[in-house]
Amino acid sequence: MAISWAGLPHGSRPVSLAHRLGAARGFAKYLHAIDPAVQVPPNRIWATHTPRPAPYLWSARDISRLLGAARGLSDPFRAATHETLLGLLAVTGMRVGEALSLARGDVDLADGVLRIREAKHHRQRLIPLHDSTTDRLVDYADRRDRPASAVTITTTPRAFFVCRTGAAVTYSNVRNTCTALTVGLGLRTASVQPRIHDLRHSFAVRTLIDWHRSGADVNSKMPVLSTYLGHQSPAGTYWYLSAAPELMELAAAHRNAHAGGQQP
């Protein structure tokens, strides 16, 4: 039996129960209009949304160690794939699914631009890359495509990131590898569970911290970060403000400075 959130079977999760209750309430309301004696169950007995897990904020040192551990994987081609992929996630804040969905034609190595075609909410966007990131992607592509590469199939794979067989790298593959690497580095404990998606959180928080420290107008820049991350609106990006105490302190200091230094 599949076990998920809070150790409950899928059908017993609060959000699942809330959806079932909603269906029952709709039918009960219909019957109540015919027979007033029919009781309509109360709404909102269970929460309709699961709480967002607190992100693990990857420090620059943590990321460096993670990429070093990936580089040390026993299979050289697997090592190159995971080091490049994890590094790309760390420096762009992409969703892991977006990176894994990249086709060769989506990666413009000449101009250093990624085209995200299969983004969340069916939104497409372009991601400009730093020259150093483009250079790493060029190195990986050269290694992947050289005649003596580890890719063993005869047809050219469509995906940019591939396994030894030439098939696209899967999310479960990356997740399991990242879990093993963080265990080996001592970053993963019973109470601390770093996730791949947390690289995205860390990118957003690091960007906001850098803007605050440089004295930039963060409010005016938020739509830029929101667009870069592929959020529907800046409201989704503002959630990152609560993810790091340092960022909260900088935001409070910035607010006080604009309020004449008065404390709330």
C-alpha positions in Angstrom: 0.0 0.0 0.0 1.4 3.4 -0.9 2.1 5.6 2.1 2.4 9.4 1.7 1.9 12.6 3.6 2.1 12.2 7.4 2.2 8.4 6.9 -1.5 8.2 5.8 -2.7 6.2 2.8 -3.4 8.4 -0.2 -7.2 8.3 0.2 -7.0 9.4 3.9 -5.0 12.6 3.3 -6.9 15.6 4.7 -7.0 17.2 1.2 -8.5 14.0 -0.3 -11.1 13.8 2.5 -12.0 17.4 2.0 -12.6 16.8 -1.7 -14.7 13.8 -1.0 -16.7 15.8 1.6 -17.2 18.5 -1.0 -18.8 16.0 -3.4 -21.0 14.6 -0.6 -22.1 18.2 0.4 -23.0 19.0 -3.2 -25.3 16.0 -3.4 -26.7 16.6 0.1 -27.5 20.2 -0.8 -29.4 19.0 -3.8 -31.4 16.5 -1.7 -32.0 19.2 1.0 -33.8 21.3 -1.7 -36.2 18.4 -2.2 -36.4 17.3 1.5 -35.5 19.8 4.1 -34.9 17.0 6.6 -31.7 16.0 4.8 -28.7 17.3 6.7 -25.9 19.0 4.8 -22.5 18.2 6.3 -20.5 21.3 7.5 -17.8 22.6 5.3 -14.0 22.9 6.0 -13.7 20.0 8.4 -10.4 19.1 6.8 -7.9 21.4 5.3 -8.0 21.7 1.5 -4.3 22.5 1.1 -1.3 20.7 2.6 1.2 22.9 4.3 4.3 23.8 2.3 7.4 22.2 3.8 10.1 24.5 5.2 12.8 24.6 2.5 16.4 23.7 3.2 18.5 26.7 2.2 21.6 25.5 0.4 24.6 27.6 1.2 27.3 28.2 -1.4 29.5 25.7 0.4 26.7 23.1 0.5 26.2 23.4 -3.2 29.9 23.2 -3.9 30.1 20.0 -1.8 27.1 18.6 -3.6 28.6 19.1 -7.0 31.9 17.7 -5.9 30.1 14.6 -4.6 28.3 14.3 -7.9 31.6 14.6 -9.8 32.9 11.7 -7.8 30.2 9.2 -8.8 31.7 5.9 -10.0 30.2 6.1 -13.5 32.0 9.0 -15.3 29.1 9.8 -17.7 26.5 9.7 -14.9 28.8 11.9 -12.8 29.0 14.5 -15.6 25.2 14.4 -16.1 24.3 14.9 -12.5 27.0 17.5 -11.8 25.9 19.6 -14.8 22.2 19.2 -14.0 22.4 20.0 -10.3 24.7 22.9 -11.1 22.2 24.3 -13.6 19.4 24.1 -11.1 21.5 25.9 -8.5 22.4 28.8 -10.7 19.1 29.3 -12.5 16.5 28.4 -10.0 14.8 26.2 -12.6 12.3 23.6 -11.6 13.8 20.1 -11.9 11.0 19.1 -14.3 11.8 22.0 -16.5 15.5 21.0 -16.7 14.7 17.3 -17.4 12.3 18.3 -20.1 14.9 20.3 -22.0 15.3 19.1 -25.6 18.5 19.7 -27.5 16.8 22.4 -29.5 15.8 24.2 -26.3 19.4 24.8 -25.3 20.9 27.6 -27.4 24.6 27.2 -26.6 25.6 29.9 -29.1 23.6 32.7 -27.4 23.4 31.1 -23.9 19.7 30.9 -23.6 17.3 28.1 -22.5 13.8 27.8 -23.8 11.3 26.4 -21.3 8.5 24.9 -23.3 6.9 22.6 -20.6 6.7 25.0 -17.6 4.1 25.0 -14.9 0.6 26.2 -15.9 1.7 25.7 -19.5 3.7 28.9 -19.6 6.8 29.2 -21.8 9.8 31.5 -21.1 13.4 32.1 -21.9 16.2 31.9 -19.4 19.4 33.8 -20.2 22.5 32.1 -18.8 25.8 33.4 -17.4 28.8 32.7 -19.7 30.3 30.3 -17.1 27.0 28.3 -17.1 26.9 28.1 -20.9 30.5 26.9 -20.9 29.6 24.0 -18.6 26.6 23.0 -20.8 28.9 23.1 -23.8 31.4 20.8 -22.1 28.6 18.4 -21.2 27.1 18.4 -24.7 30.6 17.7 -26.2 31.1 14.8 -23.8 27.7 13.4 -24.5 28.0 13.6 -28.3 31.6 12.5 -28.8 31.9 9.2 -30.8 33.3 7.4 -27.8 30.7 8.7 -25.3 28.9 6.5 -22.8 25.6 6.9 -24.7 25.2 3.5 -26.4 22.1 3.8 -28.6 22.4 4.5 -32.3 19.7 7.1 -32.7 20.4 10.7 -31.5 18.5 11.3 -28.2 16.0 14.2 -28.2 16.7 15.1 -24.5 19.5 17.3 -23.5 20.3 15.4 -20.3 20.5 11.7 -20.9 21.5 8.5 -19.1 24.1 6.0 -20.4 21.5 4.3 -22.5 20.6 7.6 -24.2 17.2 7.8 -22.5 16.2 11.0 -20.8 17.2 11.3 -17.2 14.1 10.8 -15.0 13.1 12.7 -11.8 13.3 9.5 -9.7 16.9 9.0 -10.9 17.9 12.5 -9.9 16.0 12.4 -6.6 17.6 9.1 -5.6 21.0 10.2 -6.6 20.6 13.5 -4.7 19.4 11.7 -1.6 22.4 9.4 -1.7 24.8 12.3 -2.1 23.3 14.3 0.8 23.4 11.3 3.0 27.1 10.7 2.1 27.8 14.4 2.8 26.1 14.3 6.2 23.6 16.9 5.2 20.6 14.6 5.5 19.4 13.7 9.0 16.1 12.6 10.6 15.1 16.2 10.9 16.8 17.9 8.0 15.7 16.6 4.5 17.3 18.6 1.7 15.3 18.4 -1.5 16.3 19.1 -5.1 13.5 21.7 -5.3 15.2 23.5 -2.4 17.9 24.6 -4.9 15.2 26.8 -6.5 14.2 28.2 -3.1 17.9 28.9 -2.3 18.4 30.7 -5.7 15.5 33.0 -5.0 16.5 33.8 -1.4 20.1 34.4 -2.5 19.0 36.8 -5.2 16.8 38.7 -2.8 19.5 38.9 -0.2 22.0 40.2 -2.8 19.5 42.9 -3.9 18.9 44.0 -0.4 22.6 44.2 0.4 23.3 46.2 -2.8 20.6 48.7 -1.9 18.4 47.9 -4.9 14.7 48.7 -5.0 13.6 45.1 -4.3 9.9 45.8 -4.9 10.5 47.1 -8.4 12.7 44.1 -9.2 10.3 41.4 -7.9 8.4 41.1 -11.2 11.8 40.4 -12.9 12.6 37.6 -10.5 9.0 36.3 -10.7 9.2 36.2 -14.5 12.6 34.5 -14.5 11.4 31.8 -12.1 8.2 31.3 -14.1 5.8 32.4 -11.4 2.3 33.5 -12.5 2.6 36.7 -10.4 5.1 38.3 -7.9 2.8 37.0 -5.1 4.2 33.5 -5.6 7.7 34.9 -5.3 7.1 36.9 -2.1 6.6 33.6 -0.3 10.4 33.2 -0.3 10.6 36.3 2.0 9.6 34.0 4.9 12.2 31.3 4.0 15.3 32.8 5.6 15.8 34.8 8.8 18.6 36.8 7.2 16.3 37.9 4.4 13.6 38.8 6.8 16.1 41.0 8.8 17.3 42.7 5.6 13.7 43.3 4.5 12.9 44.8 7.9 15.9 47.0 7.9 15.1 48.2 4.4 11.5 49.0 5.5 12.8 50.9 8.6 15.2 52.9 6.5 12.4 54.1 4.2 10.3 54.9 7.2 12.9 57.2 8.7 14.5 54.6 10.9 11.6 54.4 13.2 11.0 51.0 14.8 7.5 49.5 14.6 
